């Protein structure tokens, strides 16, 4: 059975003001964490059903490339040792500008990595400082130069819009600048104020400049038009790629396929059950890879839950859902299960029915959260 593999590296050089991911500086824990992570991999290998193969790998965080070369090598060696990786597997590693150098690239090139996801958010250094990024646009340029010079990897870059003080003109300039580097894939997200972040505290205190909903939507529509004109294909609400360069790993999540998460707080979907790992660092380290101690709140997906997730995750994709695939998977017609919701949204021109596919209309992309909620 082919599955996806996610590995979480929770270390960062600093914490961005908008970030609510499970990450922190605590670099003194890196070596102990790597030992515990490898122990978890070894136990997971024993736990997997015989014949399980890995069709995609995503090493995320945090910033995996803040690890020193020795620990990076130790991590990647354990991955290829513990798992049966398919020859054509997509293998992504996340990085931030300024954390890539020749020595680290030499380590990474020893392994079958195919893709790198490089955070940027904006090409304007003043905006980067406002959101707590510690790199500059020049750092990103240098990282791109090194990656292109020394590897043949596909490159993704993350961009954000609706940032404090960001204008439409500044966002368009960022799009224009980044696409000039012939990037394979772009993930473009609106700023969301998440609880527990520096931005959330400032927002609660009335000290954060927040973009209006109208400006947010105008920027999103700008990205759609501009990237389409540049030959990018929007295949998901927030993701664009050159033809044939879409992210295969993320598709596993959106299509409700099985994947396993390794590391602090990592989530998994295996054997029709969801669970997540221990989120406390000290407890994670002391568990020493013992899966019974690491795995928390396992929840069996009922048929009803699986159908709900299939709908609201599948509709994130621009191609939407295949009604025949739904019926084959669940033994019921999607029209029997969700006739009321589908009829309503099609009537309002929010969803489109085209032969056996149902997908969001351009207007539906702007009100997608309301659509998703209707299937719960």
TORRO-704235 format. One line per 5 residues: number of its first residue (from 1); their letters; for each residue z, y, x of C-alpha. Coordinates in nm, 3 decimals. Each point is the difference from the previous one (the first is absolute). Layout:
N
NUM	A	Z/Y/X  ...
This chain:
376
1	XXXXX	0.000/0.000/0.000  -0.097/0.340/0.148  0.265/0.273/-0.022  0.070/0.347/0.138  0.266/0.074/0.260
6	XXXXX	0.190/0.329/0.028  0.230/0.072/0.297  0.237/0.296/-0.014  0.095/0.202/0.307  0.258/0.256/-0.121
11	XXXXX	0.007/0.227/0.307  -0.146/0.350/0.018  0.007/0.280/0.254  0.137/0.223/-0.280  0.032/0.001/-0.379
16	XXXXX	-0.258/0.202/-0.193  0.141/0.223/-0.273  -0.189/-0.181/-0.281  0.060/-0.357/0.118  0.209/-0.242/-0.206
21	XXXXX	-0.107/-0.312/0.190  0.260/-0.222/0.164  -0.022/0.153/0.345  0.219/0.180/0.253  0.026/0.094/0.370
26	XXXXX	0.266/-0.251/0.124  -0.216/-0.108/0.295  0.298/-0.168/0.166  -0.040/-0.276/-0.261  -0.363/-0.079/0.083
31	XXXXX	0.058/-0.299/0.226  0.261/-0.160/-0.227  -0.227/0.063/-0.299  -0.295/-0.167/0.169  0.211/-0.309/0.073
36	XXXXX	0.110/-0.020/-0.365  -0.356/0.065/-0.122  -0.138/-0.286/0.208  0.277/-0.229/-0.124  -0.103/0.085/-0.355
41	XXXXX	-0.364/-0.075/0.084  0.094/-0.337/0.143  0.202/-0.093/-0.310  -0.274/0.126/-0.230  -0.251/-0.220/0.182
46	XXXXX	0.215/-0.303/-0.087  0.040/0.120/-0.359  -0.372/0.041/-0.072  -0.192/-0.279/-0.172  -0.218/-0.203/0.232
51	XXXXX	-0.353/0.139/0.010  0.103/0.360/-0.063  -0.227/0.239/0.187  0.026/0.375/0.064  -0.305/0.192/-0.120
56	XXXXX	0.135/0.348/0.075  0.280/0.151/0.207  0.148/0.348/-0.031  0.258/0.118/0.250  0.153/0.313/-0.151
61	XXXXX	0.311/0.210/0.002  0.132/0.224/0.121  -0.232/0.036/0.296  -0.067/-0.334/0.172  -0.153/0.172/0.303
66	XXXXX	0.329/0.169/0.092  0.095/-0.342/0.137  -0.033/-0.024/0.379  -0.287/-0.217/0.130  0.228/-0.295/0.082
71	XXXXX	0.136/-0.021/-0.355  -0.345/0.053/-0.152  -0.127/-0.294/0.203  0.301/-0.211/-0.102  -0.063/0.079/-0.367
76	XXXXX	-0.373/-0.075/0.002  0.043/-0.319/0.201  0.249/-0.126/-0.259  -0.244/0.076/-0.284  -0.282/-0.207/0.151
81	XXXXX	0.244/-0.277/0.096  0.175/-0.032/-0.337  -0.289/0.033/-0.245  -0.335/-0.163/-0.067  -0.220/0.311/0.002
86	XXXXX	-0.350/-0.033/-0.143  -0.277/0.080/0.253  -0.132/0.292/-0.205  0.340/0.135/-0.104  0.043/0.375/-0.031
91	XXXXX	0.286/0.113/0.225  0.127/0.357/-0.034  0.264/0.182/0.200  0.140/0.340/-0.096  0.040/0.277/0.257
96	XXXXX	0.074/0.370/0.026  -0.172/0.249/0.229  0.172/0.021/0.336  0.124/-0.362/-0.009  -0.325/-0.150/0.134
101	XXXXX	-0.074/-0.018/0.372  -0.206/-0.214/0.237  0.286/-0.239/0.079  0.067/-0.073/-0.368  -0.370/-0.040/-0.076
106	XXXXX	-0.026/-0.254/0.282  0.275/-0.203/-0.169  -0.151/0.033/-0.348  -0.347/-0.102/0.119  0.134/-0.340/0.109
111	XXXXX	0.032/-0.093/-0.367  -0.254/-0.022/-0.286  0.088/0.336/-0.157  -0.294/0.138/-0.199  0.129/0.323/-0.149
116	XXXXX	0.236/0.289/0.068  0.150/0.241/-0.254  0.077/0.334/0.159  0.217/0.253/-0.181  -0.121/0.361/0.004
121	XXXXX	0.066/0.168/-0.340  -0.156/0.335/0.098  -0.207/0.155/0.278  0.211/0.319/-0.020  0.296/0.004/0.237
126	XXXXX	0.195/0.247/-0.215  -0.015/-0.240/-0.295  0.094/-0.293/0.222  0.315/0.185/0.108  0.083/0.083/-0.365
131	XXXXX	0.001/-0.367/-0.096  0.196/-0.117/0.305  -0.280/-0.155/0.203  0.062/0.027/0.374  -0.361/-0.045/0.117
136	XXXXX	-0.284/0.252/0.010  -0.362/-0.034/-0.103  -0.090/-0.015/0.371  0.226/-0.307/0.030  -0.200/-0.165/-0.277
141	XXXXX	-0.328/0.089/0.172  0.121/-0.154/0.325  0.116/-0.318/-0.179  -0.340/-0.031/-0.171  -0.176/0.049/0.335
146	XXXXX	0.204/-0.274/0.165  -0.046/-0.243/-0.290  -0.376/0.053/-0.015  -0.035/-0.021/0.379  0.201/-0.318/0.049
151	XXXXX	-0.039/-0.200/-0.325  -0.251/-0.082/-0.271  0.263/0.017/-0.276  -0.062/0.147/-0.340  0.203/0.319/-0.045
156	XXXXX	0.187/0.126/-0.304  0.160/0.342/-0.013  0.258/0.115/-0.256  -0.033/0.348/-0.149  0.223/0.184/-0.248
161	XXXXX	-0.064/0.283/-0.242  0.213/0.227/-0.221  0.217/0.072/0.304  0.233/0.303/-0.002  -0.213/0.307/0.062
166	XXXXX	-0.325/-0.196/0.028  -0.308/0.169/-0.146  -0.314/-0.162/-0.137  -0.191/0.151/0.290  0.238/-0.152/0.256
171	XXXXX	-0.027/-0.343/-0.161  -0.381/0.019/-0.006  0.005/0.100/0.365  0.212/-0.306/0.080  -0.249/-0.226/-0.179
176	XXXXX	-0.290/0.162/0.181  0.167/-0.028/0.341  0.113/-0.362/-0.035  -0.327/-0.136/-0.136  -0.181/0.149/0.301
181	XXXXX	0.170/-0.273/0.208  -0.180/-0.276/-0.192  0.321/-0.161/-0.129  -0.057/-0.331/-0.183  0.268/0.037/-0.266
186	XXXXX	0.209/0.282/-0.148  0.318/-0.030/-0.206  0.056/0.330/-0.181  0.330/0.051/-0.183  0.164/0.281/-0.192
191	XXXXX	0.345/0.100/0.118  0.267/-0.159/-0.219  0.360/0.123/0.020  0.205/-0.319/0.036  0.376/-0.028/-0.042
196	XXXXX	0.197/-0.029/0.321  -0.246/0.204/0.206  0.046/0.338/0.167  -0.257/0.143/-0.239  0.192/-0.129/-0.301
201	XXXXX	0.314/0.181/0.117  -0.196/0.322/0.050  -0.164/-0.044/-0.342  0.337/-0.045/-0.169  0.118/0.319/0.171
206	XXXXX	-0.310/0.190/-0.113  -0.110/0.053/0.360  -0.323/-0.202/0.000  -0.339/0.148/-0.084  -0.160/-0.254/-0.235
211	XXXXX	-0.370/-0.003/-0.086  -0.086/0.035/-0.368  -0.147/-0.294/-0.188  -0.323/0.196/-0.033  -0.028/0.056/0.377
216	XXXXX	0.087/-0.365/0.063  -0.287/-0.114/-0.224  -0.247/0.250/0.146  0.073/-0.130/0.348  -0.044/-0.360/-0.115
221	XXXXX	-0.334/0.083/-0.160  -0.102/0.180/0.320  0.069/-0.320/0.196  -0.204/-0.204/-0.248  -0.303/0.228/0.016
226	XXXXX	0.011/0.065/0.373  0.053/-0.359/0.112  -0.267/-0.127/-0.237  -0.247/0.248/0.151  0.096/-0.127/0.347
231	XXXXX	-0.086/-0.360/-0.092  0.350/-0.129/-0.065  0.060/-0.233/-0.294  0.314/0.052/-0.206  0.114/-0.353/-0.077
236	XXXXX	0.362/0.072/-0.102  0.187/0.299/-0.139  0.098/0.128/0.346  -0.236/-0.184/0.235  -0.353/0.062/0.125
241	XXXXX	-0.204/-0.196/0.252  -0.340/-0.026/0.161  -0.202/-0.285/-0.158  0.159/-0.336/0.084  0.309/0.158/0.158
246	XXXXX	0.255/-0.019/-0.284  0.350/-0.129/0.082  0.021/-0.370/-0.079  0.376/-0.019/0.040  0.077/0.261/-0.265
251	XXXXX	-0.234/-0.182/-0.239  0.245/-0.292/0.011  0.268/0.222/-0.157  -0.232/0.149/-0.262  -0.141/-0.339/-0.101
256	XXXXX	0.342/-0.167/-0.023  -0.070/-0.254/0.273  0.277/-0.165/0.205  0.141/0.166/0.310  0.311/-0.032/0.209
261	XXXXX	0.200/0.283/0.156  0.184/-0.036/0.330  0.261/0.248/0.119  0.261/0.241/-0.128  -0.048/0.069/-0.372
266	XXXXX	-0.343/-0.167/-0.010  -0.123/-0.116/-0.342  -0.173/-0.327/-0.084  -0.188/-0.162/-0.288  -0.006/-0.376/0.046
271	XXXXX	-0.003/-0.295/-0.240  -0.007/0.237/-0.301  0.321/0.171/0.112  0.079/0.342/0.147  0.281/0.060/0.244
276	XXXXX	0.088/0.239/0.279  0.187/-0.024/0.328  0.340/0.133/0.098  -0.016/0.380/0.041  0.311/0.050/0.214
281	XXXXX	-0.083/-0.015/0.370  0.329/-0.155/0.115  -0.018/-0.268/-0.269  -0.365/-0.068/0.085  0.082/-0.048/0.368
286	XXXXX	0.300/-0.223/-0.067  -0.206/-0.223/-0.232  -0.199/-0.107/0.308  -0.299/-0.109/-0.205  0.194/-0.202/-0.258
291	XXXXX	-0.225/0.038/-0.305  0.277/-0.080/-0.248  0.196/0.299/0.133  -0.300/0.232/0.028  -0.168/-0.039/-0.337
296	XXXXX	0.137/0.209/-0.285  -0.045/0.014/-0.378  -0.266/-0.263/-0.047  -0.170/0.053/-0.335  -0.230/-0.257/-0.155
301	XXXXX	-0.310/0.159/-0.147  -0.040/-0.110/-0.359  -0.349/-0.020/-0.143  0.060/0.327/-0.187  0.118/0.177/0.316
306	XXXXX	-0.296/-0.131/0.198  -0.245/0.123/-0.265  0.160/0.344/0.000  -0.021/0.029/0.377  -0.355/-0.132/0.003
311	XXXXX	-0.099/0.283/-0.234  0.169/0.300/0.156  -0.066/-0.109/0.358  -0.358/-0.107/-0.068  -0.082/0.326/-0.175
316	XXXXX	0.083/0.187/0.321  -0.329/-0.132/0.130  -0.311/0.195/-0.099  -0.168/-0.329/-0.094  0.290/-0.066/-0.239
321	XXXXX	0.073/-0.345/-0.136  -0.231/-0.288/-0.085  0.074/-0.121/-0.353  -0.134/-0.349/0.074  0.222/-0.028/0.308
326	XXXXX	0.299/0.106/-0.213  -0.073/-0.274/-0.255  -0.054/-0.263/0.271  0.328/0.094/0.167  0.223/0.031/-0.306
331	XXXXX	-0.175/-0.214/-0.261  -0.018/0.289/-0.245  -0.250/0.273/-0.073  0.103/0.344/0.125  -0.110/0.129/-0.342
336	XXXXX	0.249/-0.227/-0.174  0.286/0.108/0.225  -0.072/0.373/0.040  -0.239/0.085/-0.283  0.208/0.296/-0.121
341	XXXXX	0.024/0.168/0.342  -0.360/-0.070/0.101  -0.144/0.120/-0.332  0.204/0.320/0.018  -0.094/0.089/0.358
346	XXXXX	-0.368/-0.083/-0.049  -0.005/0.218/-0.315  0.148/0.291/0.201  -0.255/-0.053/0.282  0.278/-0.086/0.243
351	XXXXX	-0.121/-0.357/0.054  -0.358/-0.119/0.010  -0.125/-0.342/-0.111  -0.312/-0.110/0.185  -0.101/-0.358/-0.074
356	XXXXX	0.290/-0.210/0.133  0.174/0.280/0.189  0.256/0.256/-0.115  0.072/0.294/0.228  0.134/0.355/0.006
361	XXXXX	-0.239/0.281/-0.084  -0.004/0.311/0.224  0.238/0.159/-0.251  0.207/-0.317/-0.002  0.064/0.034/0.373
366	XXXXX	0.187/0.324/-0.076  0.225/-0.157/-0.266  0.028/-0.347/0.151  0.381/-0.013/0.005  0.010/0.032/-0.378
371	XXXXX	-0.257/-0.279/-0.027  0.194/-0.228/0.232  0.325/0.059/-0.190  -0.164/-0.111/-0.325  -0.032/-0.355/0.127
376	X	0.373/-0.039/0.071
